[in-house]
Amino acid sequence: MAAYAALLSLARSTHPNNESLFSSDIIRSIHDYVNFLILFFQQFPHKVNRWETRIRDVAYKIEDILETFMWQRIQSHQPSRVKMDDQLKNVTEEIGLIAGEVMEERPAYKPASSSRLAAAGNDSVIGLREDILAIHRRLCGAPSGLQVIPIVWEWVVVSQDYSPHRFRKVLLDSFKLVEKQMSGDEIGESEIALKVFQYLKRRRYLVVIDDVWDKRVWDDIRCIFPDDNNGSRIMLTTRQLDVVFPDSLCPPQLENVGKEIARRCAGLPLAVVLLAGVLSPVDKIRASWEKIAKNVNPIIGQELEEILSLSYTYLPHHLRSCFLYVGGFLHDVNIRTSRLVRLWIAEGFLKHQNGGSKSLEDEAEEYFEDLVKRNLVMVTSRKSDGKIKSCSLHDMVRDMCIKKARDEDFIHVMDGRDLPQGLMSERRISFSRSDADDILGPTFRTILCFQIQKFSSWLAELGSYKLLRV
């Protein structure tokens, strides 16, 4: 969010390390106010909404004054320090008033550990209470016969390279059934299946089969799971709709269009679940499904937008700025995380959350993983050490991201219809066009530009952006 990001940036600008430029009581007061408000955001993230706009605006005003002074000093214009202090007096009083209001309210708050948000914990799943209860009932309740429980879901590591032999070996290894003196490769197919079946026989078991891409998988392996009528359960996770047809078989005439619908959902769990609700009452004929395939976004867009907005609301403040920033990249491209990390650091979004024991790069990696776990960012590739190499955004997530960023005056993503004169107060801008000569903005701090044909000539004009950082 813009307010928290603005505070982090201002804390860096007013840091005591800048004493040579800002050695005054006013600057030190501003720095103290900013640090107090940052701490408030971190301790009571669900209580800051009423002050967000005011905090953002006053932080922008202060930073504009300070950075204009620095620019003039670098240009050897000998700016008046007295004039800068005079300009800062009013905005210092303003941020002081806000801090005072926060301080008056703060004692009335319950400790963070007892708040509703904290009680939820970092590992809680928001908005899925009914689904969790339903899963619990099906896992632990009647009937006692063997059941297959399909769940359409997203998983971080995607694997389509399936073989029945490898699957059985994994089961064998997990049950510790391979003798120490032999490896799984030395055991035949039938022996593996028999060992697993015998081990599970007369036991009550829960087996999770993760990331099933083909309905034939279940046909290959079902014989190794005994049904002793004792409440055992098997859970499937999958991205493919045809894996979870009620009768376990997708009509042949719907297979291709079903795959197209699943592809358009791009693995976004909410999209798949919402769309499944749309498909269930529809006639199982190709024409009906093709009509839905062509209108996936309009059908689920409004309801999904509300749910995605809730996902953003529950994001910690230190993740919001990083998430909104990803929306500034081009549509449907793989974003190199190494580049994104450098940009996050340059923007000042990263602040050591654990006493500075980790590098900013390690901190950024944790931010990425958190966004991935929340299904807001999709991993497109990983490095050999498991770290994220590239990522992307689902179309619907990106649309929401751009809208939130514009509403909060965080970053303006141009869509080709924006007029240059309408960008005079933007602080961050992202665009992709053939000519950038008419893009002007005295307040620009960040310019993300893609596919610029006349970049070399435009690059010479960057000197006119006196407050530009990135």
N, C-alpha and C positions, 0 to 999 in steps of 0.2 A: 504494500500500500504506500501511497505517496507520502503520507505524514511521517511514518516510521523511517522510510528511506531518507526523507529530508532531514530528520533529526540526526541520523547516522552521519550523513554528509556534513551537516553543520558542526557536529561534535569533532569531526576530523579537521574542519577549517579553523575551529577556535581552540584547538589543542595547544597546551602550553609549549609544545615544540615550535610553534609559530610565534614565539615571544618577540622575535626581531621585528615582526610586522605588526603584531597586535598586543603590545605590552601596555595594557590599560585595565583599570578596574571594570570598565564596561564589558570588555571582552571576557574577562574572567567570570563575571556575573552571568553572561549569556551561556558560557560553557557549563557552569554549574546548573543553570535551569535546564539546559538541553539534556545533561546526564540524568537529572532527576526524572524528566519526562520519558526518556528511553527506559529507565528502570520501571517506571509505571506501566509502560506498554508491555514490558516483559512479564511483570507480576500480575497484572490485571488486564489481559488482552481483550476480555469481553466487556470492559467498562469504559473504553476510550472513545466510543463512537461519537459522543456528543461534542468532543473537542477536536476531532480529526481534521476537519476543514480549517478551523482557526489555526491549529498547530502547523499544518502544511503551509498556509499562506504566510504566516509570520516568519517561519523558517526560510521560505523563499525570499522574503524581503531582506532579511538579515544577510543571507548569503549573497544576494545581488549587490548589496552595499560593500561587503568585504571583498568580493572578487573583482568588482569594478576598481576598488582602491588598489588591489594587488596588480591588476592589469596596467593601471596608470603608472604605478611605481616601476614595473618592469619596462615600460616604454619611456622611462626617465622623464615623465611629465611632472614629477615632484608634486604629487597630490597633497592637499591640505589634510593633515591628521585631525585638526580641529573640526573641519567640515565633516569628516567621516564620523567623528564622535557625536557631533550634533545630529547627524542623520540616524545614528544608532539609538539615541536616547528614547525616542518614541517607541521604536520596535522592541527595545529592551523592556520598557514598561509593559508593553503588550504581552510579551512572552512571560514576564513576571506575574502578570495578572492571571494568566492561564495556569501557571504553576501553582499560584495561590489557591485557585479554585480546586485544582486537583488535590492539593494538600488538605483542604477543608473536607473534601469528600473521603479521602483515603482512610482515615481512622474508622469510618463506619463500615468498611469492607471486612468481610470475613477473611481469614488467612487463605492464601491461594490453595492450600492443600484440601480445604473443605469446600471450595467453590464447585459449581456444577461442572465446569470445564475440566478442572483438575481431577475431580472425582472420576471423570470419564477415563482419564489416563491416556498415555500416548498410544497405547495399543488397542484402544476401543474402536469399534466400527460404528460410524455415525449413520443413522437412517435405515438400518437393516435389522432393527429389533424383531419385527414380526418374522422376517426370513430366518433369523437365528433360532427363534422359538420353534418355527416349523421344522427346521433341520433337526433340532434337538428332539422333537416329538418323534420324527421318523427314525432317528438313530436309536433312541432308547425306549420307545413305546411299542405297543402292539401294531401289527400282528407279529407272531413269533417266527414266521417263515422267512426265508432269505429274500431280501429286497435289494434292488439296484437303485441307488439314489443319484440321479443326474443333476449336476449343478452347472449352469452356464456361467463361466467366470473367466477372468483374465489372470494370467500368471506371468511372472517376469521372464523366466527362461523358457523359450519356446523350442520344442523338439518335435520334428515330424519324421525323424529317422527311426522308425519303429520296427522291431523284429520280435516275434513271439519268444524265440530262444533267449534273447537278452532280457526280456521282461521276466521270464521265469528265473533266470539267473539272479536278477536283482532281488526277487522274492526269496530265493534260496539263501542269498547272502544276508538279507535282513533278518531271517529267522535263525541264522547261525547254524545252518544244516550241513554246510560243506565241511568234510573232515579236514583237519589241519594238514594232513599229508597229501591232499589232492586239491586241485583247483577246479573251479566251476567249468572250465573248458574241457576237462576230462570226463565230465558226466554227460551221458546221452540225454536226448530230449525226453524220452519216456520216463527215464529214471528221475529227472528233475521234477516232472509233473507229478510222479508218484510220491516223491519225498514231500513236496508241498502239500498235496492232498492229504497224506497221512498225518502230517503235522497239524493241519487245521481241523482234521476230523475230531468231532466231539469237543471242540473248543469254540467259545464264543468270540468272534473276531470282528474287527473293523479294519478294512483295507481301503486305502485311498489310492485310486489310480489317477494320476495327475496328468493333465494336458493331453487328452485323447483327441486325435485329429481325424480318426476314421472309425466308422461304426463296426468295421470288420475286426477291430482290436478285441472287442468284447466276445465276438464269436470265436476268436482264436483261443481265448484264455478261460472262458467260463467253466470248462470242464474240470479245472483244478480247484474249484471252490466248492466244498461240500455243503449241502443244506441239511443240517441236523435239526431244523425247526427250533433253534435255541436263541433266536434274536440276533444272529450275526448280520452285519451290514457291509455293503460295498458302496463306496462313494466315487463318482466320476467327476472330474473337472474337465471342461472342454470349451473351445471357442466355436465349434461347429454346431449349427442348429440341427443338422440332419442326424447328429449323434444322439439327440435326445427326443426324437419323435415318440409320441405316446405308445405307438405300437412297435417301436424299435426299428421300423422300416420306413424310409422316405419314399414316397411314390416316385417311380423313375421319371415321370414327366415334370416333377418339381425339383429334381436334384440340382440341375444347373442354376435355375433361378434362385433356389434356396442358398446355394453357395454365393451367388452374387449379392444377395441380401446380407449374408454374414460378412462378406468382404466389405460392403459399404459401412458396416458397423465398426470396421477396423479394430476389432478386439476390445472396444470400449464396453465394459460389462453393463453399464446402465443402458446403453443403446440396445444391446442384445436383449436384455430383460424386458425393456419397454416394448421393443418390436415384437418379441414373442407374444406379448399380451395382445398386440394388434392382429397377429397372424392366427391366433388360436380359433377365433370364431369365423374366420374367412373360409369360403368354400375351397376345397383342395383342388383347384383347377389352375392351370398355368396362367390364364389371362388375369385372374385376380391377383396372383402373386407377382406377376410382372408389373402390374399397375402399382403395387406397393413398393416394389424394388425401385421404380422411377421416382417415388416420392418419399423416400426414407426420411430425409431431413425434415420436410414439412410435417410429417406425421408425428414424429417423436420430438421435434424441435422444442415446442413450447414447454412440455412437461420436463424434458431433459434440461432445458435452460434453468428451470427452477431448482432442480436437484443439483446441477453443477454450481449454481450460485451459492447453494448451501455448503457445498464442498469448499468453495473459496472462503466463505464466512468462517469456517472452522479451521482455516489454515493459520498456523502461528504467524505473527507479524514478520518475523525474520525470513519467512519463506514467501510471503506475498509479493514483495518486490522482485525477487528472483523469478517467480512464476510469471508475473506480468511481463517481465522483460523478454521471456522466451516468445511471447506473442508478437514481438517486433520483427521476428525473422520471417522469411518467405514461406508461403503456403506450400505444404506437402514436400518439404525437403528434410534431409538428414542434417542435423546441426551438430557440429563437432563440439563436444563438451569442453575440450581444452581451450577452444576459442571463447566459449561462453563463460568459462571460469575466469579467464583474463578480463573479460568485460565486467563481470560481477565485481571483481576486485577493484578494477579501475573506477567503477561507479561508487564503491564504498559500501556495497550491500552486505559484505561479510564482516562480521565482528565476532571475535573469539567468544564462544558461548561457554567454554570450559576452562576459564582461567588462563587462556593463551597457551595451553599445553600442546595444541595441534597447529599445524600450518594452515594458512588460509585455503590452500588447495585441498587439504584433507577435509576441512570444514565444508568446502563446496561439494565434495564428493558425498558427504552425508546429506547435504541439502538435496542433491539429485536423488539419492536413494529414497529419501522421505517423500519427495514429489512422485516418484514412481510407485511407491507403496500406496499412495492415495489415488492412483490411477489418473493423475492429471498430466503426467508426462509419460510417453511411451519410449522404451528402450529399443533402438533399432540395431545396435551392435555393442558388444563388450570386448574389452581387451583380454589378453591371455590370462591376466591376473584377476579377472572378474570385474574390474572397474568399468564404468560406463564409458564407451568410446563415442557414441553418437546417440541422439535422441530426436524426437519429433512430437508434434501435438496433433491430436485428433482434430478434424475440421471443426467440430462443434465446440470442443474445448478452446480452440484458438479463437473462434468467434466470440465466445464468452470472455476470453482473456482480453481481446482488443476492446470490447465494450467496457469492461471494468477499468481498464487502463485509461481509456478516454474519460470516463465518468470521474475518475479520481485525479485527472490532470497529471498522470504519471508518464505516459508515452503516447504520442499521436501517430497511429499507423495510417498513412495516406492511402486512399483507395482510388486515386485518379481524378476524383471529383472535387478534391479540396483546392481552394484558391490560395495562392501564395500569401495574399494579404491577410488571410485568416489564420496564419501561423505565427503571428508576431509575438505572441505571449507563451508559446510552447517551450518547454525545457528539454524534452526529448522528442525526436522525430524519426520515423522509419519510412522509407519509400523505395520504390522500384520503378524506374522509368528511363526513357531514352535520353533525356536531357535534364540536367539539374541546375541550369543557369539561373532559373527564376526562383529557386528555393532560398528564401532569406528569413532570418529570424534573429534579432539581437539578443534574445534570451536563451538561445540554444546552448545546452550543455552537452548533448549527445546527438550525433547524427549517424544513423544506421542506413547506409545506402547500398542497394543491390542492383546489378546489371546496368551500371552507368556507362553509356557509350563514350561520353566526352569527359571521362573522369580526370584525365591529365590536365585539361584546361580548367575544370572546376576546382581541382585541388589547389590551384594557385590562389583561389579566392577565399581559402579557409582563414586567411589572416583577418578577414573582416568579421569573423565570429570571435569576438574578443573574450568570451567566457566559455569557449568550447573546451571540453575535457576529453571526450571520446569520439 
